[in-house]
Amino acid sequence: MQNVLKKLGYLMMLIVPVSCTQESEASLLPTKSEISVSGSLPVLYIETENHKPIVSKEVYLNATYRLDPMGTEGIEPLGSKTNPLPLQIRGRGHSSWKGAKKPYKLKLQTKSSLMGLPKNKHWALLKPSENTVAGLQLGKLLDMAWTPDFRPVEVVLNGEYIGLYFLTETIRIDKNRVDIYEQQDGETNPELIAGGWLVEIDNYKDDCQITIPENNRWNLTLRYHSPETLSNQQLQWLTNEFKSINSAIYSNDKTSTEWENYLDVESIARFFIVQEVMDNPDGFHGSFYLYKDLSDNSKWIAGPIWDLVCYNREKTDYTFRMNVHYAFTPHWIGEIIQYDNFCQSVAKVWQEVYPEKLSEVYDYIDATVLPLEAAWSNDCKRWDEDPSQTAALRAERIKIAINRNIEWFNTHLPESPYASSLSISSMSEEDTTKVYNLQGMLIGVFKNQKEALSQLKAGVYIINGKKVKIR
Protein backbone atom coordinates (compact mmCIF):
# COMPACT_ATOMS: atom_id res chain seq x y z
CA MET A 1 0.00 0.00 0.00
CA GLN A 2 2.82 2.38 0.89
CA ASN A 3 4.46 1.65 -2.46
CA VAL A 4 1.20 2.40 -4.27
CA LEU A 5 0.92 5.80 -2.51
CA LYS A 6 4.49 6.63 -3.44
CA LYS A 7 3.74 5.86 -7.09
CA LEU A 8 0.58 7.99 -6.99
CA GLY A 9 2.56 10.86 -5.48
CA TYR A 10 5.16 10.59 -8.20
CA LEU A 11 2.46 10.63 -10.88
CA MET A 12 0.88 13.72 -9.34
CA MET A 13 4.23 15.49 -9.50
CA LEU A 14 4.32 14.76 -13.23
CA ILE A 15 0.71 15.79 -13.86
CA VAL A 16 0.63 19.08 -11.92
CA PRO A 17 3.41 20.86 -13.84
CA VAL A 18 1.84 19.89 -17.17
CA SER A 19 -1.55 21.22 -16.06
CA CYS A 20 0.00 24.45 -14.84
CA THR A 21 1.84 24.85 -18.12
CA GLN A 22 -1.41 24.43 -20.09
CA GLU A 23 -3.17 27.00 -17.91
CA SER A 24 -0.26 29.37 -18.38
CA GLU A 25 -0.39 29.02 -22.17
CA ALA A 26 -4.19 29.42 -22.21
CA SER A 27 -3.91 32.59 -20.18
CA LEU A 28 -1.72 34.08 -22.90
CA LEU A 29 -4.46 33.69 -25.54
CA PRO A 30 -6.49 36.89 -25.90
CA THR A 31 -10.15 36.73 -24.94
CA LYS A 32 -12.74 38.56 -27.01
CA SER A 33 -12.92 41.30 -24.42
CA GLU A 34 -9.15 41.82 -24.66
CA ILE A 35 -9.10 42.30 -28.45
CA SER A 36 -9.10 46.01 -29.09
CA VAL A 37 -8.92 48.55 -31.87
CA SER A 38 -5.92 48.48 -34.18
CA GLY A 39 -5.29 52.23 -33.96
CA SER A 40 -5.01 52.38 -37.75
CA LEU A 41 -8.59 53.47 -38.48
CA PRO A 42 -11.23 55.79 -37.03
CA VAL A 43 -13.29 54.21 -34.25
CA LEU A 44 -17.06 54.48 -33.85
CA TYR A 45 -18.18 54.05 -30.23
CA ILE A 46 -21.88 53.16 -29.75
CA GLU A 47 -23.70 52.75 -26.43
CA THR A 48 -27.28 51.47 -26.42
CA GLU A 49 -29.62 52.66 -23.67
CA ASN A 50 -28.96 50.55 -20.55
CA HIS A 51 -26.61 48.47 -22.74
CA LYS A 52 -29.56 46.58 -24.21
CA PRO A 53 -28.57 43.94 -26.79
CA ILE A 54 -29.60 44.55 -30.40
CA VAL A 55 -31.86 41.63 -31.24
CA SER A 56 -34.39 43.07 -33.72
CA LYS A 57 -34.24 44.12 -37.37
CA GLU A 58 -37.51 46.05 -37.01
CA VAL A 59 -37.35 47.85 -33.66
CA TYR A 60 -34.77 50.58 -33.12
CA LEU A 61 -32.99 50.96 -29.77
CA ASN A 62 -32.10 54.39 -28.44
CA ALA A 63 -28.34 54.85 -28.27
CA THR A 64 -25.51 57.37 -28.41
CA TYR A 65 -22.35 57.52 -30.48
CA ARG A 66 -19.04 59.27 -30.85
CA LEU A 67 -16.45 59.07 -33.61
CA ASP A 68 -12.74 59.18 -32.80
CA PRO A 69 -10.64 59.81 -35.95
CA MET A 70 -7.58 58.22 -34.29
CA GLY A 71 -5.42 60.73 -36.14
CA THR A 72 -6.82 59.89 -39.58
CA GLU A 73 -6.27 62.86 -41.86
CA GLY A 74 -9.43 64.57 -43.11
CA ILE A 75 -11.78 62.90 -40.60
CA GLU A 76 -13.55 65.17 -38.12
CA PRO A 77 -14.37 63.93 -34.58
CA LEU A 78 -18.03 63.70 -33.64
CA GLY A 79 -19.26 63.75 -30.04
CA SER A 80 -17.10 62.92 -27.05
CA LYS A 81 -17.01 60.64 -24.00
CA THR A 82 -18.76 63.26 -21.90
CA ASN A 83 -21.07 64.51 -24.64
CA PRO A 84 -21.99 61.69 -27.09
CA LEU A 85 -24.52 62.25 -29.84
CA PRO A 86 -27.95 60.57 -30.09
CA LEU A 87 -28.83 57.86 -32.59
CA GLN A 88 -31.03 54.81 -32.98
CA ILE A 89 -29.77 51.36 -33.98
CA ARG A 90 -31.28 48.06 -35.11
CA GLY A 91 -30.22 44.96 -37.00
CA ARG A 92 -30.43 44.67 -40.79
CA GLY A 93 -29.94 42.16 -43.59
CA HIS A 94 -31.30 38.69 -44.33
CA SER A 95 -28.73 35.88 -44.45
CA SER A 96 -26.05 38.24 -43.08
CA TRP A 97 -28.11 38.77 -39.92
CA LYS A 98 -27.88 35.05 -39.16
CA GLY A 99 -24.08 35.17 -38.81
CA ALA A 100 -22.14 35.70 -35.59
CA LYS A 101 -21.01 39.17 -36.66
CA LYS A 102 -24.10 41.28 -37.25
CA PRO A 103 -24.74 44.17 -39.66
CA TYR A 104 -26.62 47.20 -38.31
CA LYS A 105 -28.81 50.06 -39.44
CA LEU A 106 -28.13 53.49 -37.91
CA LYS A 107 -30.53 56.42 -37.75
CA LEU A 108 -29.07 59.71 -36.53
CA GLN A 109 -31.21 62.33 -34.80
CA THR A 110 -30.21 64.97 -37.35
CA LYS A 111 -28.67 64.82 -40.81
CA SER A 112 -24.91 64.65 -40.37
CA SER A 113 -21.81 64.10 -42.45
CA LEU A 114 -19.94 61.03 -41.23
CA MET A 115 -16.29 60.64 -42.18
CA GLY A 116 -16.58 63.10 -45.05
CA LEU A 117 -19.66 61.51 -46.66
CA PRO A 118 -22.64 63.74 -47.60
CA LYS A 119 -25.12 64.53 -44.85
CA ASN A 120 -27.90 62.07 -44.07
CA LYS A 121 -29.70 60.51 -41.13
CA HIS A 122 -29.55 56.94 -42.44
CA TRP A 123 -26.46 54.72 -42.54
CA ALA A 124 -25.48 51.06 -42.39
CA LEU A 125 -22.65 49.20 -40.71
CA LEU A 126 -21.78 46.32 -43.05
CA LYS A 127 -19.31 43.49 -42.68
CA PRO A 128 -16.19 44.31 -44.71
CA SER A 129 -15.58 42.62 -48.05
CA GLU A 130 -13.18 43.15 -50.91
CA ASN A 131 -16.20 42.45 -53.14
CA THR A 132 -17.91 45.56 -51.80
CA VAL A 133 -14.79 47.64 -52.45
CA ALA A 134 -14.51 46.47 -56.05
CA GLY A 135 -18.21 46.42 -56.90
CA LEU A 136 -19.09 49.90 -55.70
CA GLN A 137 -16.07 51.38 -57.46
CA LEU A 138 -17.10 49.68 -60.69
CA GLY A 139 -20.50 51.34 -60.34
CA LYS A 140 -18.77 54.71 -60.21
CA LEU A 141 -16.42 53.91 -63.10
CA LEU A 142 -19.44 52.95 -65.19
CA ASP A 143 -21.07 56.31 -64.42
CA MET A 144 -24.21 54.93 -62.85
CA ALA A 145 -26.50 57.75 -61.71
CA TRP A 146 -25.64 57.21 -58.04
CA THR A 147 -23.61 54.55 -56.26
CA PRO A 148 -23.39 54.23 -52.46
CA ASP A 149 -20.08 55.16 -50.86
CA PHE A 150 -18.49 53.81 -47.68
CA ARG A 151 -15.71 54.34 -45.17
CA PRO A 152 -13.79 51.66 -43.22
CA VAL A 153 -14.20 52.04 -39.46
CA GLU A 154 -13.65 49.94 -36.33
CA VAL A 155 -16.61 49.67 -33.98
CA VAL A 156 -16.90 49.38 -30.20
CA LEU A 157 -20.44 48.50 -29.09
CA ASN A 158 -21.32 48.84 -25.39
CA GLY A 159 -17.64 48.75 -24.50
CA GLU A 160 -16.89 45.63 -26.57
CA TYR A 161 -14.77 45.63 -29.71
CA ILE A 162 -16.86 44.14 -32.54
CA GLY A 163 -14.37 44.59 -35.35
CA LEU A 164 -13.95 46.17 -38.74
CA TYR A 165 -17.01 47.50 -40.56
CA PHE A 166 -17.83 49.52 -43.64
CA LEU A 167 -19.90 52.56 -42.69
CA THR A 168 -22.07 52.75 -45.81
CA GLU A 169 -24.61 55.07 -47.37
CA THR A 170 -28.00 53.36 -47.60
CA ILE A 171 -30.24 53.44 -50.65
CA ARG A 172 -33.03 55.96 -50.28
CA ILE A 173 -34.54 58.97 -52.02
CA ASP A 174 -32.59 62.06 -50.98
CA LYS A 175 -30.86 64.95 -52.71
CA ASN A 176 -27.50 63.39 -51.77
CA ARG A 177 -28.50 59.86 -52.83
CA VAL A 178 -31.25 58.85 -55.26
CA ASP A 179 -32.10 62.40 -56.24
CA ILE A 180 -35.68 62.22 -57.52
CA TYR A 181 -39.12 63.41 -56.46
CA GLU A 182 -40.44 61.37 -53.52
CA GLN A 183 -44.17 60.84 -53.52
CA GLN A 184 -46.03 60.73 -50.24
CA ASP A 185 -47.39 57.72 -48.37
CA GLY A 186 -51.04 57.09 -49.18
CA GLU A 187 -51.07 59.36 -52.25
CA THR A 188 -54.35 59.32 -54.21
CA ASN A 189 -53.74 62.02 -56.81
CA PRO A 190 -53.25 60.17 -60.14
CA GLU A 191 -50.92 62.90 -61.43
CA LEU A 192 -48.51 62.26 -58.54
CA ILE A 193 -48.61 58.47 -58.52
CA ALA A 194 -46.71 57.95 -61.77
CA GLY A 195 -43.29 58.85 -60.30
CA GLY A 196 -41.25 59.14 -57.14
CA TRP A 197 -40.79 55.38 -56.70
CA LEU A 198 -37.88 53.36 -55.28
CA VAL A 199 -38.43 49.59 -55.53
CA GLU A 200 -36.39 46.42 -55.23
CA ILE A 201 -36.83 43.10 -57.00
CA ASP A 202 -36.13 40.78 -54.10
CA ASN A 203 -35.95 37.11 -53.18
CA TYR A 204 -37.09 37.28 -49.54
CA LYS A 205 -40.59 37.49 -48.15
CA ASP A 206 -41.03 40.81 -46.40
CA ASP A 207 -43.49 43.58 -45.71
CA CYS A 208 -44.25 46.18 -48.38
CA GLN A 209 -44.26 43.74 -51.30
CA ILE A 210 -46.32 42.88 -54.33
CA THR A 211 -45.96 39.64 -56.31
CA ILE A 212 -46.89 39.00 -59.94
CA PRO A 213 -46.27 35.98 -62.19
CA GLU A 214 -43.13 36.61 -64.25
CA ASN A 215 -43.48 33.48 -66.39
CA ASN A 216 -44.84 29.96 -66.01
CA ARG A 217 -41.89 28.96 -63.80
CA TRP A 218 -41.47 31.70 -61.19
CA ASN A 219 -42.94 34.89 -59.76
CA LEU A 220 -41.51 38.38 -59.57
CA THR A 221 -41.57 39.85 -56.07
CA LEU A 222 -41.27 43.61 -55.79
CA ARG A 223 -40.59 45.46 -52.55
CA TYR A 224 -41.52 49.12 -52.50
CA HIS A 225 -39.15 51.22 -50.36
CA SER A 226 -40.60 54.62 -51.11
CA PRO A 227 -43.37 55.24 -50.42
CA GLU A 228 -43.74 52.72 -47.58
CA THR A 229 -47.52 52.87 -47.11
CA LEU A 230 -49.64 52.61 -50.24
CA SER A 231 -53.14 53.80 -50.95
CA ASN A 232 -55.35 51.50 -53.03
CA GLN A 233 -54.64 53.73 -56.01
CA GLN A 234 -50.87 53.45 -55.53
CA LEU A 235 -51.06 49.68 -55.06
CA GLN A 236 -53.11 49.26 -58.21
CA TRP A 237 -50.85 51.56 -60.25
CA LEU A 238 -47.66 49.77 -59.17
CA THR A 239 -49.16 46.34 -59.83
CA ASN A 240 -50.42 47.32 -63.27
CA GLU A 241 -47.15 49.07 -64.10
CA PHE A 242 -45.00 46.01 -63.48
CA LYS A 243 -47.44 43.66 -65.16
CA SER A 244 -47.15 45.88 -68.24
CA ILE A 245 -43.33 46.00 -68.01
CA ASN A 246 -43.16 42.24 -67.61
CA SER A 247 -45.51 41.64 -70.52
CA ALA A 248 -43.47 43.94 -72.76
CA ILE A 249 -40.18 42.26 -71.81
CA TYR A 250 -41.61 38.79 -72.46
CA SER A 251 -42.99 39.74 -75.87
CA ASN A 252 -42.64 37.04 -78.48
CA ASP A 253 -41.53 39.75 -80.90
CA LYS A 254 -37.95 40.47 -79.88
CA THR A 255 -37.75 43.28 -82.41
CA SER A 256 -40.39 45.18 -80.39
CA THR A 257 -39.34 48.35 -78.58
CA GLU A 258 -42.37 48.50 -76.27
CA TRP A 259 -40.33 47.57 -73.19
CA GLU A 260 -38.15 50.64 -73.82
CA ASN A 261 -41.18 52.83 -73.08
CA TYR A 262 -40.86 51.70 -69.46
CA LEU A 263 -37.17 50.96 -68.80
CA ASP A 264 -34.11 53.10 -69.48
CA VAL A 265 -32.07 50.82 -71.75
CA GLU A 266 -28.65 52.34 -71.06
CA SER A 267 -29.07 52.11 -67.29
CA ILE A 268 -29.92 48.41 -67.67
CA ALA A 269 -26.80 48.00 -69.83
CA ARG A 270 -24.55 49.65 -67.23
CA PHE A 271 -26.12 47.59 -64.45
CA PHE A 272 -25.63 44.41 -66.51
CA ILE A 273 -21.95 45.13 -67.13
CA VAL A 274 -21.27 45.63 -63.41
CA GLN A 275 -22.92 42.30 -62.60
CA GLU A 276 -20.95 40.46 -65.28
CA VAL A 277 -17.58 42.01 -64.41
CA MET A 278 -18.20 41.10 -60.77
CA ASP A 279 -19.74 37.75 -61.78
CA ASN A 280 -22.39 38.50 -59.17
CA PRO A 281 -25.06 35.77 -58.80
CA ASP A 282 -27.48 38.19 -57.12
CA GLY A 283 -27.35 40.67 -60.00
CA PHE A 284 -30.83 40.01 -61.40
CA HIS A 285 -31.93 37.76 -58.57
CA GLY A 286 -32.10 39.95 -55.46
CA SER A 287 -31.15 43.45 -54.33
CA PHE A 288 -32.11 44.55 -57.86
CA TYR A 289 -33.15 48.18 -57.36
CA LEU A 290 -35.11 50.37 -59.75
CA TYR A 291 -36.36 53.93 -59.39
CA LYS A 292 -38.58 56.30 -61.35
CA ASP A 293 -38.78 60.09 -61.16
CA LEU A 294 -41.92 62.16 -61.61
CA SER A 295 -41.45 63.98 -64.90
CA ASP A 296 -42.62 63.84 -68.49
CA ASN A 297 -41.48 60.65 -70.21
CA SER A 298 -39.62 59.43 -67.10
CA LYS A 299 -38.54 55.80 -67.18
CA TRP A 300 -37.40 53.23 -64.62
CA ILE A 301 -33.66 53.43 -63.98
CA ALA A 302 -31.71 50.30 -63.02
CA GLY A 303 -29.81 50.74 -59.76
CA PRO A 304 -28.33 51.70 -57.44
CA ILE A 305 -26.12 48.61 -57.16
CA TRP A 306 -26.02 46.83 -53.81
CA ASP A 307 -24.93 43.59 -52.15
CA LEU A 308 -22.27 42.58 -54.67
CA VAL A 309 -20.46 39.25 -54.40
CA CYS A 310 -18.21 37.33 -56.78
CA TYR A 311 -18.42 33.68 -57.85
CA ASN A 312 -14.61 33.72 -58.23
CA ARG A 313 -14.73 30.99 -60.84
CA GLU A 314 -13.28 30.49 -64.30
CA LYS A 315 -15.96 32.39 -66.19
CA THR A 316 -17.46 30.40 -69.04
CA ASP A 317 -20.86 32.06 -69.49
CA TYR A 318 -22.97 35.01 -68.45
CA THR A 319 -23.64 34.97 -64.73
CA PHE A 320 -27.41 34.91 -65.03
CA ARG A 321 -27.17 31.70 -67.08
CA MET A 322 -24.97 30.16 -64.40
CA ASN A 323 -27.67 31.21 -61.91
CA VAL A 324 -30.03 28.69 -63.45
CA HIS A 325 -27.44 26.00 -62.72
CA TYR A 326 -27.08 27.24 -59.14
CA ALA A 327 -30.88 27.48 -58.69
CA PHE A 328 -31.00 31.30 -58.63
CA THR A 329 -33.78 33.07 -60.51
CA PRO A 330 -32.49 35.46 -63.20
CA HIS A 331 -35.34 37.98 -63.43
CA TRP A 332 -35.90 39.57 -66.87
CA ILE A 333 -32.33 39.54 -68.16
CA GLY A 334 -32.74 36.29 -70.10
CA GLU A 335 -35.38 38.05 -72.18
CA ILE A 336 -33.80 41.52 -72.33
CA ILE A 337 -30.50 40.19 -73.69
CA GLN A 338 -32.34 39.05 -76.82
CA TYR A 339 -33.24 42.63 -77.81
CA ASP A 340 -30.86 44.25 -80.26
CA ASN A 341 -31.10 47.76 -78.76
CA PHE A 342 -29.98 46.41 -75.40
CA CYS A 343 -27.02 44.57 -76.93
CA GLN A 344 -25.99 47.67 -78.87
CA SER A 345 -26.23 49.75 -75.69
CA VAL A 346 -23.98 47.29 -73.85
CA ALA A 347 -21.43 47.53 -76.67
CA LYS A 348 -21.58 51.34 -76.61
CA VAL A 349 -21.01 51.55 -72.84
CA TRP A 350 -18.26 48.94 -73.03
CA GLN A 351 -16.38 51.02 -75.60
CA GLU A 352 -16.51 53.94 -73.17
CA VAL A 353 -14.94 52.05 -70.26
CA TYR A 354 -12.76 49.29 -71.72
CA PRO A 355 -9.89 49.03 -71.11
CA GLU A 356 -8.59 52.31 -69.68
CA LYS A 357 -11.38 53.33 -67.33
CA LEU A 358 -12.02 49.86 -65.94
CA SER A 359 -8.32 49.41 -65.22
CA GLU A 360 -8.57 52.16 -62.59
CA VAL A 361 -10.32 49.71 -60.29
CA TYR A 362 -7.09 47.83 -59.49
CA ASP A 363 -5.26 50.78 -57.92
CA TYR A 364 -8.42 51.68 -56.02
CA ILE A 365 -8.64 48.18 -54.56
CA ASP A 366 -5.04 48.34 -53.35
CA ALA A 367 -5.43 51.85 -51.95
CA THR A 368 -8.58 50.87 -50.04
CA VAL A 369 -7.94 47.30 -48.93
CA LEU A 370 -4.21 47.18 -48.10
CA PRO A 371 -4.39 49.81 -45.30
CA LEU A 372 -6.94 47.58 -43.54
CA GLU A 373 -4.35 44.92 -42.69
CA ALA A 374 -4.14 45.54 -38.92
CA ALA A 375 -7.87 46.11 -38.48
CA TRP A 376 -8.78 43.03 -40.55
CA SER A 377 -6.32 40.95 -38.52
CA ASN A 378 -7.98 42.06 -35.28
CA ASP A 379 -11.39 41.40 -36.80
CA CYS A 380 -10.36 37.82 -37.63
CA LYS A 381 -9.23 37.29 -34.05
CA ARG A 382 -12.45 38.75 -32.69
CA TRP A 383 -14.68 36.51 -34.79
CA ASP A 384 -12.46 33.41 -34.93
CA GLU A 385 -12.00 33.67 -38.68
CA ASP A 386 -9.13 32.37 -40.80
CA PRO A 387 -6.10 34.59 -40.01
CA SER A 388 -4.47 33.66 -43.32
CA GLN A 389 -7.07 35.82 -45.11
CA THR A 390 -4.88 38.91 -45.04
CA ALA A 391 -5.77 42.21 -46.64
CA ALA A 392 -3.11 41.64 -49.29
CA LEU A 393 -4.52 38.21 -50.16
CA ARG A 394 -8.07 39.61 -50.37
CA ALA A 395 -6.99 42.44 -52.65
CA GLU A 396 -5.05 40.17 -54.97
CA ARG A 397 -7.88 37.64 -55.15
CA ILE A 398 -10.54 40.11 -56.24
CA LYS A 399 -8.18 41.81 -58.72
CA ILE A 400 -7.43 38.49 -60.40
CA ALA A 401 -11.14 37.62 -60.56
CA ILE A 402 -12.15 40.98 -62.01
CA ASN A 403 -9.38 40.97 -64.60
CA ARG A 404 -10.39 37.48 -65.70
CA ASN A 405 -14.06 38.49 -65.95
CA ILE A 406 -13.30 41.71 -67.86
CA GLU A 407 -11.23 39.90 -70.49
CA TRP A 408 -13.86 37.17 -70.87
CA PHE A 409 -16.66 39.70 -71.27
CA ASN A 410 -14.67 41.70 -73.81
CA THR A 411 -14.72 38.71 -76.15
CA HIS A 412 -18.32 37.76 -75.32
CA LEU A 413 -20.32 40.95 -75.71
CA PRO A 414 -24.00 40.02 -76.07
CA GLU A 415 -25.38 39.86 -79.59
CA SER A 416 -29.08 39.66 -80.28
CA PRO A 417 -30.20 36.74 -82.44
CA TYR A 418 -32.83 39.13 -83.84
CA ALA A 419 -30.37 41.80 -84.96
CA SER A 420 -30.66 40.93 -88.64
CA SER A 421 -33.75 41.89 -90.60
CA LEU A 422 -32.89 39.52 -93.48
CA SER A 423 -35.47 36.92 -94.37
CA ILE A 424 -34.30 33.38 -94.94
CA SER A 425 -35.42 33.46 -98.53
CA SER A 426 -33.14 36.46 -99.23
CA MET A 427 -30.01 34.85 -97.84
CA SER A 428 -27.28 33.90 -100.27
CA GLU A 429 -25.36 30.67 -100.01
CA GLU A 430 -22.20 32.63 -99.17
CA ASP A 431 -23.64 34.37 -96.07
CA THR A 432 -22.18 33.33 -92.73
CA THR A 433 -25.10 32.01 -90.70
CA LYS A 434 -25.30 32.32 -86.92
CA VAL A 435 -27.78 30.10 -85.12
CA TYR A 436 -29.22 30.83 -81.65
CA ASN A 437 -31.59 29.00 -79.38
CA LEU A 438 -34.75 30.71 -78.11
CA GLN A 439 -32.91 31.96 -75.02
CA GLY A 440 -30.55 33.97 -77.20
CA MET A 441 -27.52 31.71 -76.74
CA LEU A 442 -25.30 31.32 -79.80
CA ILE A 443 -25.10 27.60 -80.53
CA GLY A 444 -23.30 27.57 -83.88
CA VAL A 445 -21.78 29.51 -86.78
CA PHE A 446 -22.12 27.95 -90.24
CA LYS A 447 -20.84 28.80 -93.70
CA ASN A 448 -24.34 29.36 -94.97
CA GLN A 449 -28.01 28.57 -94.45
CA LYS A 450 -27.84 25.22 -96.24
CA GLU A 451 -25.08 23.93 -93.96
CA ALA A 452 -26.93 25.11 -90.85
CA LEU A 453 -30.20 23.44 -91.84
CA SER A 454 -28.44 20.19 -92.74
CA GLN A 455 -26.54 19.92 -89.45
CA LEU A 456 -29.03 21.16 -86.86
CA LYS A 457 -31.12 18.69 -84.89
CA ALA A 458 -34.89 18.93 -84.78
CA GLY A 459 -36.05 21.97 -82.82
CA VAL A 460 -36.81 25.68 -82.97
CA TYR A 461 -33.94 28.11 -83.69
CA ILE A 462 -33.29 31.76 -84.46
CA ILE A 463 -31.44 32.05 -87.78
CA ASN A 464 -30.53 35.56 -88.92
CA GLY A 465 -33.29 37.14 -86.88
CA LYS A 466 -36.07 34.74 -87.87
CA LYS A 467 -37.61 31.85 -85.99
CA VAL A 468 -37.11 28.55 -87.85
CA LYS A 469 -38.56 25.18 -86.92
CA ILE A 470 -36.62 22.11 -88.05
CA ARG A 471 -38.49 18.81 -88.04
Phi, psi and omega in degrees: 000317180297323178293323179297316180296322178297319180294319178298319179298321179295318179296322179295324178297326179285322185286316187301313179298322179296316180298317180297320180298318180297318179296321181296317179294319180298324182291342179278342179286134181289137172275167181300325181288340181270345178284127187233184182295153183280337184083001183260354183223160170301153181238131176257117179260126180234133176235117175281157180299124183059023180055036178294140177289150179268107186240355185240146173264356182250323187258123176284147169255142172291142182202177173229162179213160169213149181242121177256114182296341182054036177081005180291126183296135176085359180254124181271139175290151177228129182067185180202174178300319183274341182221068179288164183259151183280145170206174171237150184219143174211172175284168177207171176093174178245271179295327181294333179289340182280347181283171180293316178271120189264145168271156185224155174250130180247140175229111181282159179290323178228156177299128182219154173268120179254124175053038176086359179277152182303150185300140173191161175273334195251128182216165175230147170253108184251150175296138186289147177203138174295336176295319178297316180303310184291314186296314181293325177292324176297323176301320178289318180296332179270009174057040172293153189306316174207136178232132180302147176247169183209166174221132175292139181206146172265147188235135172242117183248119180052042176083359182247131177291123180243012166102195182274134178226162168255113173285116194233141172294136178268161182274117178198161178285123182190152182298336179264002181229248175280099191270081177222170173299140177245112180286162188272153173301139175071020181298139178239350180286116183303329182290340182256356184274340187280005179200172182089029184254142169229114185231167181219123170283118193234170180236016177238144173286133184204175172287171175057051181229152165235153180228131176230154175292128176273317176207195182275008180244329181209165178261163173248119180255127186239123176259127178265122181267328179210118002285169182263333180240119187259140167284169177299324179294318178295316180299316181293319180297313183296318179297312180295322180301312184281337170294320179293317178300313183297317179297319180294319179295321183271017178302142176290337179268099183278008168263359180290148176247014183301321182297334179288346174289341183253317188251140174283112188298316184294324179294324176295320180297314180295317178300316180299316181297317178302314182296321182286321178294323175282339188057054188266113183293339180272001188309309178242026184245316179206165184054036180261096185272149174218147176217157184219126180279169175257096179198166179299132176062023178292146180235167177285129179258133177282129180124181357291161177285152183198152171057058184266129174235179183222128177301326185053057180235173171281106189292126180234355181198170175298146185299320183294334176285325174294331179302323178299319178296322182268011175071022171268153182263114181272089184297129169069319194298329178298333176272315184299325184292350178274349181275132185296321181298324177295312181299320178294324178293321176300315180297320180296312180296320181299320178297330179290326191249343184255133357263340193300308186293318180296330182293344178294341184294331185292314178295323179296319178300312180299314183295333182267318187275316186300322178292355181269008187307306184294317181293320180292326177297315177296322179298318178298319177296317183297323185249017176054043178260167185300113182290347179285348179278073182285166177298320180297319179295318180296317180296314182295321181298314182287328177295317179297316181297314182294317179300316178299316182292321179298313183292325176295313183296324181300331179260005180225041176299139184296143179227124183289134175290349181256016184292327183274140177260006181291140173273157183297325182293336182270356183285139175270163181292341183271350182294136170289132186245121175260137183240131180239156169274180185288348176269004177086011180271128178292123182247351178182150174238126185238161181298322182199180182297318183300317179295319180298312183294330181281335185257342182284145175283170178299138181158186180249130185226164170253116181238114182050046172085003180236144179281128182232131177255125179251126182264000000 
